[in-house]
Amino acid sequence: MTTWIMALAERNRPDVPNYAEDVSPLTARAAVLVDDFADLFVIFKGWREHFGGDITTYAMPFEEGEDWAKEWAELGPTYRLDHIDGGWVQVSPDYEAEPKGRPLTVPTLDDGSTPTVEEA
């Protein structure tokens, strides 16, 4: 089962407004484990109310039994969540990963045919 961990980042560079240092969840002012990515937004909202409006957090998924602390230390968290004006949360990938996914429908070519898909 995939679990998510999120930690409150430290904005300790007033000269660089977008700078936010990712802090290990073990030493962060606030950290949380949740079962679903969507739950991170509820926690983020609560932290924003508690710690002030302009916050940044870092989050990453991990499978039960994995050493998330080692992965966080070696590779860093995979997502950055920032509060932006209007009460919005901007979610950004914080690493160089290939996007995963597929279109909802099979794309069609100009002549109305569908492209051929080869199995890997």
LUMVEXNU-836300 format. One line per 3 residues: their letters; for each residue x, y, z of N, C-alpha, C, O. Coordinates in Angstrom, 2 decimals. Example, Ala and Ser with C-alpha at 12.3 -4.5 7.8 and 13.67 -1.06 7.14 Angstrom:
! residues 2
AS	13.19,-5.69,7.80,12.30,-4.50,7.80,13.20,-3.30,7.80,14.24,-3.32,8.46 | 12.85,-2.25,7.08,13.67,-1.06,7.14,12.90,0.03,7.87,13.41,1.14,8.04 .
! end
This chain:
! residues 120
MTT	0.84,-1.18,0.00,0.00,0.00,0.00,0.89,1.25,0.00,1.88,1.32,0.73 | 0.52,2.21,-0.81,1.27,3.45,-0.88,0.85,4.38,0.24,-0.34,4.59,0.47 | 1.82,4.94,0.93,1.61,5.92,1.98,2.34,7.18,1.58,3.36,7.11,0.89 .
WIM	1.85,8.31,1.99,2.48,9.60,1.70,3.00,10.22,2.98,2.37,10.14,4.03 | 4.17,10.84,2.88,4.74,11.58,4.00,4.97,13.01,3.55,5.42,13.26,2.43 | 4.65,13.95,4.42,4.83,15.37,4.10,5.44,16.08,5.29,5.12,15.79,6.44 .
ALA	6.35,17.01,5.00,7.01,17.79,6.04,6.96,19.28,5.69,7.05,19.66,4.52 | 6.82,20.10,6.71,6.81,21.54,6.55,8.23,22.01,6.26,9.16,21.69,7.00 | 8.40,22.76,5.18,9.72,23.28,4.81,10.04,24.52,5.61,9.16,25.14,6.21 .
ERN	11.31,24.88,5.63,11.76,26.09,6.32,12.04,27.17,5.30,12.83,26.98,4.38 | 11.40,28.30,5.45,11.65,29.46,4.58,12.62,30.37,5.33,12.23,31.36,5.94 | 13.89,30.02,5.27,14.90,30.72,6.04,15.79,31.62,5.19,16.90,31.96,5.60 .
RPD	15.33,32.02,4.01,16.08,32.94,3.15,15.16,34.09,2.74,14.59,34.06,1.65 | 14.99,35.10,3.59,14.09,36.20,3.24,14.51,36.95,1.98,13.69,37.61,1.34 | 15.79,36.84,1.62,16.27,37.50,0.40,15.84,36.76,-0.86,15.90,37.32,-1.96 .
VPN	15.40,35.51,-0.73,14.92,34.70,-1.86,13.51,34.20,-1.50,13.38,33.17,-0.84 | 12.47,34.93,-1.93,11.10,34.61,-1.49,10.63,33.19,-1.80,9.86,32.64,-1.02 | 11.06,32.58,-2.89,10.59,31.24,-3.25,11.43,30.13,-2.64,11.11,28.95,-2.80 .
YAE	12.52,30.48,-1.95,13.39,29.45,-1.38,12.70,28.79,-0.20,12.17,29.46,0.69 | 12.71,27.48,-0.19,12.18,26.71,0.94,13.03,25.45,1.07,13.07,24.62,0.16 | 13.69,25.33,2.19,14.59,24.19,2.42,13.78,22.97,2.84,12.99,23.01,3.78 .
DVS	14.00,21.86,2.11,13.30,20.64,2.52,14.00,20.08,3.75,15.20,19.85,3.76 | 13.21,19.87,4.77,13.70,19.40,6.06,13.20,17.97,6.24,12.06,17.66,5.90 | 14.05,17.12,6.76,13.62,15.74,7.02,12.39,15.75,7.90,12.30,16.54,8.85 .
PLT	11.43,14.89,7.62,10.25,14.80,8.48,10.61,14.47,9.94,9.84,14.77,10.85 | 11.77,13.87,10.14,12.19,13.53,11.50,12.55,14.76,12.31,12.50,14.72,13.54 | 12.94,15.88,11.65,13.35,17.08,12.36,12.51,18.30,12.01,12.76,19.39,12.54 .
ARA	11.52,18.16,11.15,10.69,19.28,10.73,9.78,19.75,11.87,9.49,19.00,12.80 | 9.33,21.00,11.78,8.39,21.53,12.77,7.06,20.79,12.73,6.36,20.69,13.74 | 6.72,20.26,11.55,5.49,19.49,11.40,5.69,18.45,10.32,6.32,18.72,9.29 .
AVL	5.18,17.26,10.54,5.25,16.17,9.57,4.03,15.29,9.75,3.45,15.21,10.84 | 3.63,14.62,8.66,2.44,13.79,8.72,2.56,12.62,7.76,3.23,12.72,6.73 | 1.91,11.52,8.10,1.75,10.36,7.22,0.27,10.25,6.88,-0.58,10.33,7.76 .
VDD	-0.03,10.06,5.60,-1.42,9.88,5.16,-1.49,8.73,4.17,-0.48,8.35,3.57 | -2.68,8.19,4.00,-2.87,7.07,3.09,-3.19,7.48,1.66,-3.05,6.69,0.74 | -3.62,8.73,1.48,-4.05,9.18,0.16,-3.48,10.56,-0.13,-3.44,11.42,0.76 .
FAD	-3.04,10.78,-1.35,-2.46,12.07,-1.74,-3.41,13.22,-1.45,-2.97,14.28,-1.02 | -4.71,13.02,-1.67,-5.69,14.08,-1.45,-5.72,14.54,0.00,-6.04,15.70,0.27 | -5.39,13.67,0.93,-5.37,14.04,2.35,-4.30,15.09,2.65,-4.41,15.83,3.63 .
LFV	-3.27,15.16,1.81,-2.22,16.16,2.03,-2.77,17.58,1.97,-2.29,18.47,2.67 | -3.79,17.79,1.13,-4.34,19.14,0.99,-5.09,19.59,2.24,-5.05,20.77,2.60 | -5.76,18.66,2.90,-6.45,18.98,4.15,-5.43,19.36,5.22,-5.61,20.34,5.95 .
IFK	-4.37,18.59,5.31,-3.30,18.88,6.28,-2.64,20.20,5.94,-2.38,21.01,6.83 | -2.35,20.42,4.66,-1.72,21.67,4.21,-2.57,22.87,4.65,-2.03,23.85,5.16 | -3.87,22.78,4.46,-4.77,23.88,4.86,-4.68,24.13,6.36,-4.61,25.29,6.79 .
GWR	-4.67,23.08,7.15,-4.54,23.22,8.59,-3.22,23.84,9.00,-3.18,24.70,9.88 | -2.15,23.41,8.36,-0.83,23.99,8.66,-0.78,25.45,8.25,-0.17,26.27,8.94 | -1.41,25.77,7.13,-1.42,27.17,6.67,-2.13,28.04,7.70,-1.67,29.16,7.97 .
EHF	-3.21,27.57,8.27,-3.92,28.32,9.30,-3.10,28.42,10.58,-3.12,29.45,11.25 | -2.38,27.37,10.93,-1.60,27.34,12.17,-0.27,28.10,12.06,0.08,28.87,12.96 | 0.46,27.87,10.97,1.80,28.45,10.84,1.83,29.76,10.05,2.88,30.40,9.99 .
GGD	0.74,30.17,9.47,0.72,31.38,8.65,0.49,31.00,7.20,0.77,29.87,6.78 | -0.02,31.95,6.44,-0.45,31.68,5.08,0.59,31.27,4.08,0.29,30.47,3.20 | 1.79,31.78,4.17,2.80,31.55,3.14,3.71,30.39,3.53,4.78,30.60,4.09 .
ITT	3.26,29.16,3.23,4.06,28.00,3.61,4.40,27.15,2.39,3.76,27.25,1.34 | 5.40,26.33,2.57,5.81,25.34,1.58,5.99,24.02,2.31,6.50,23.98,3.43 | 5.58,22.94,1.66,5.83,21.61,2.21,6.45,20.74,1.12,6.37,21.06,-0.06 .
YAM	7.05,19.66,1.54,7.58,18.66,0.62,6.94,17.32,0.97,6.72,17.01,2.14 | 6.66,16.54,-0.06,5.99,15.25,0.15,6.55,14.20,-0.78,7.12,14.51,-1.83 | 6.39,12.95,-0.39,6.78,11.84,-1.25,5.99,10.59,-0.89,5.62,10.38,0.26 .
PFE	5.74,9.76,-1.91,5.08,8.49,-1.65,6.11,7.42,-1.32,7.26,7.50,-1.73 | 5.67,6.42,-0.59,6.53,5.26,-0.36,5.64,4.06,-0.07,4.50,4.20,0.38 | 6.18,2.91,-0.33,5.45,1.67,-0.06,5.76,1.21,1.37,6.87,1.39,1.86 .
EGE	4.77,0.61,2.01,4.99,0.10,3.36,6.18,-0.85,3.35,6.31,-1.70,2.47 | 7.03,-0.69,4.34,8.22,-1.52,4.44,9.46,-0.87,3.84,10.57,-1.28,4.15 | 9.28,0.16,3.00,10.43,0.87,2.44,11.03,1.80,3.49,10.33,2.23,4.41 .
DWA	12.30,2.09,3.35,12.98,3.03,4.24,12.83,4.44,3.67,13.71,4.92,2.96 | 11.72,5.09,3.98,11.46,6.42,3.43,12.49,7.44,3.88,12.82,8.35,3.12 | 13.00,7.30,5.10,13.98,8.28,5.61,15.26,8.24,4.77,15.85,9.28,4.50 .
KEW	15.68,7.05,4.38,16.88,6.92,3.55,16.63,7.52,2.17,17.48,8.24,1.64 | 15.47,7.22,1.59,15.15,7.74,0.26,15.03,9.27,0.30,15.51,9.95,-0.62 | 14.41,9.81,1.34,14.28,11.26,1.49,15.67,11.90,1.57,15.93,12.92,0.93 .
AEL	16.56,11.30,2.35,17.90,11.85,2.52,18.73,11.75,1.24,19.47,12.68,0.91 | 18.61,10.64,0.50,19.43,10.43,-0.68,18.89,11.12,-1.92,19.64,11.77,-2.65 | 17.59,10.99,-2.17,16.99,11.51,-3.39,16.19,12.79,-3.18,15.96,13.54,-4.13 .
GPT	15.77,13.02,-1.98,14.92,14.16,-1.69,13.47,13.83,-1.94,13.15,12.83,-2.59 | 12.58,14.67,-1.42,11.15,14.44,-1.63,10.79,14.66,-3.09,11.48,15.37,-3.81 | 9.69,14.05,-3.51,9.34,14.11,-4.93,8.42,15.26,-5.29,8.36,15.65,-6.46 .
YRL	7.68,15.82,-4.32,6.75,16.90,-4.64,6.90,18.07,-3.69,7.20,17.90,-2.51 | 6.68,19.25,-4.24,6.71,20.48,-3.46,5.31,21.10,-3.54,4.74,21.21,-4.63 | 4.77,21.49,-2.40,3.46,22.13,-2.35,3.65,23.53,-1.79,4.18,23.70,-0.69 .
DHI	3.21,24.53,-2.54,3.34,25.93,-2.13,1.98,26.58,-2.04,1.11,26.34,-2.87 | 1.81,27.43,-1.03,0.61,28.26,-0.95,0.80,29.41,-1.93,1.85,30.04,-1.97 | -0.24,29.68,-2.72,-0.20,30.83,-3.61,-1.45,31.68,-3.35,-2.44,31.19,-2.79 .
DGG	-1.40,32.93,-3.75,-2.48,33.87,-3.47,-3.84,33.31,-3.89,-3.95,32.60,-4.88 | -4.84,33.63,-3.11,-6.19,33.17,-3.40,-6.53,31.87,-2.68,-7.61,31.32,-2.88 | -5.61,31.37,-1.85,-5.86,30.13,-1.13,-5.57,28.88,-1.93,-5.97,27.78,-1.53 .
WVQ	-4.87,29.02,-3.04,-4.56,27.88,-3.90,-3.28,27.18,-3.44,-2.46,27.76,-2.74 | -3.14,25.94,-3.84,-1.94,25.17,-3.56,-1.33,24.78,-4.91,-1.98,24.15,-5.74 | -0.08,25.16,-5.10,0.64,24.78,-6.32,1.46,23.53,-6.02,2.28,23.53,-5.09 .
VSP	1.24,22.48,-6.80,1.97,21.23,-6.62,2.97,21.12,-7.77,2.60,21.18,-8.94 | 4.24,20.95,-7.43,5.29,20.87,-8.44,6.13,19.62,-8.20,6.45,19.30,-7.05 | 6.49,18.92,-9.27,7.44,17.81,-9.07,8.78,18.39,-8.67,9.20,19.41,-9.22 .
DYE	9.43,17.77,-7.73,10.70,18.29,-7.24,11.86,17.40,-7.65,12.88,17.33,-6.96 | 11.72,16.72,-8.78,12.78,15.86,-9.26,12.63,15.66,-10.75,11.60,16.01,-11.33 | 13.63,15.12,-11.36,13.61,14.87,-12.81,13.08,13.48,-13.08,13.84,12.51,-13.08 .
AEP	11.79,13.36,-13.30,11.19,12.06,-13.56,10.41,12.11,-14.85,9.88,13.15,-15.23 | 10.35,11.00,-15.52,9.54,10.90,-16.72,8.07,10.86,-16.32,7.71,10.14,-15.39 | 7.23,11.63,-16.99,5.81,11.59,-16.65,5.20,10.23,-16.98,5.59,9.57,-17.94 .
KGR	4.24,9.82,-16.17,3.56,8.56,-16.39,2.10,8.85,-16.67,1.54,9.79,-16.10 | 1.50,8.09,-17.53,0.09,8.30,-17.83,-0.20,7.94,-19.26,0.68,7.55,-20.02 | -1.46,8.07,-19.60,-1.89,7.78,-20.97,-3.10,8.66,-21.26,-3.79,9.09,-20.33 .
PLT	-3.37,8.92,-22.52,-4.53,9.75,-22.85,-5.83,9.04,-22.47,-5.88,7.81,-22.43 | -6.86,9.82,-22.20,-8.15,9.23,-21.87,-8.77,8.51,-23.05,-9.49,7.52,-22.88 | -8.50,8.99,-24.26,-9.01,8.35,-25.46,-7.84,8.13,-26.41,-6.81,8.79,-26.31 .
VPT	-8.01,7.20,-27.32,-6.97,6.94,-28.31,-6.93,8.12,-29.28,-7.95,8.48,-29.86 | -5.76,8.74,-29.45,-5.69,9.88,-30.37,-5.94,9.43,-31.81,-5.65,8.29,-32.18 | -6.48,10.33,-32.60,-6.71,10.03,-34.01,-5.79,10.88,-34.86,-5.40,11.98,-34.48 .
LDD	-5.44,10.35,-36.01,-4.60,11.08,-36.95,-5.48,11.96,-37.82,-6.70,11.86,-37.78 | -4.85,12.83,-38.61,-5.59,13.75,-39.46,-6.54,13.04,-40.42,-7.60,13.57,-40.76 | -6.18,11.83,-40.85,-7.04,11.11,-41.79,-8.12,10.28,-41.09,-8.83,9.51,-41.74 .
GST	-8.25,10.43,-39.76,-9.30,9.74,-39.02,-8.88,8.38,-38.50,-9.63,7.76,-37.74 | -7.69,7.88,-38.88,-7.25,6.58,-38.40,-6.58,6.75,-37.02,-6.25,7.86,-36.61 | -6.38,5.63,-36.35,-5.69,5.67,-35.06,-4.27,5.16,-35.25,-4.02,4.30,-36.10 .
PTV	-3.32,5.68,-34.47,-1.95,5.22,-34.60,-1.79,3.77,-34.14,-2.55,3.28,-33.30 | -0.80,3.10,-34.69,-0.50,1.73,-34.30,0.34,1.76,-33.03,1.31,2.51,-32.94 | -0.02,0.95,-32.07,0.71,0.88,-30.80,1.44,-0.45,-30.77,0.83,-1.51,-30.92 .
EEA	2.74,-0.39,-30.56,3.53,-1.61,-30.48,3.75,-1.96,-29.01,4.04,-1.08,-28.20 | 3.61,-3.22,-28.69,3.87,-3.69,-27.33,5.37,-3.72,-27.09,6.14,-4.08,-27.98 | 5.77,-3.35,-25.89,7.20,-3.35,-25.53,7.65,-4.71,-25.12,8.82,-4.90,-24.78 .
! end
